[in-house]
Amino acid sequence: KSFKALLPVLMGMVALIGFVLAVLPPSLVTKLFQTHSLAGYGLVALVGTVITLPGPVAFPLAGTLMKHGAELGLLATFITTLTMVGTVTAPAEIAHFGKRFTLVRQAISLLLAIVIGMLMAALL
């Protein structure tokens, strides 16, 4: 029963992710991951929150971006937001956990994703 209830939400997520990935040209994506500023981290985090991918898809994508010259700190921010923050999945999360919990969890996750990326850039 739970799977049947979640199926429309999951199908919507897959469709939206496919659309976003089809619209963005690869050169723009590569350039996005070479911006070394707070605004760059914020932009990468924003893109990660909109796309929202599971780990088994996100990690190979990060490997491909790294081969194309993406900066490691920006990749860390992107992967963290891809897997922890999701505007696409927010309606389903709100339905199960409530609006306040979802907004607080996602805001904290977004902030931590940027901090993690900056720490990774400083350490690596």
Secondary structure as the mmCIF struct_conf table of DSSP 4:
data_model
#
loop_
_struct_conf.conf_type_id
_struct_conf.id
_struct_conf.beg_label_comp_id
_struct_conf.beg_label_asym_id
_struct_conf.beg_label_seq_id
_struct_conf.end_label_comp_id
_struct_conf.end_label_asym_id
_struct_conf.end_label_seq_id
HELX_RH_AL_P HELX_RH_AL_P1 SER A 2 VAL A 23
BEND BEND1 LEU A 24 LEU A 24
HELX_RH_AL_P HELX_RH_AL_P2 PRO A 26 LEU A 32
TURN_TY1_P TURN_TY1_P1 PHE A 33 GLN A 34
BEND BEND2 SER A 37 SER A 37
HELX_RH_AL_P HELX_RH_AL_P3 LEU A 38 ILE A 51
HELX_RH_AL_P HELX_RH_AL_P4 GLY A 55 LYS A 67
TURN_TY1_P TURN_TY1_P2 HIS A 68 GLY A 69
HELX_RH_AL_P HELX_RH_AL_P5 LEU A 72 MET A 84
TURN_TY1_P TURN_TY1_P3 THR A 87 THR A 89
HELX_RH_AL_P HELX_RH_AL_P6 ALA A 90 PHE A 97
HELX_RH_AL_P HELX_RH_AL_P7 LYS A 99 LEU A 123
#
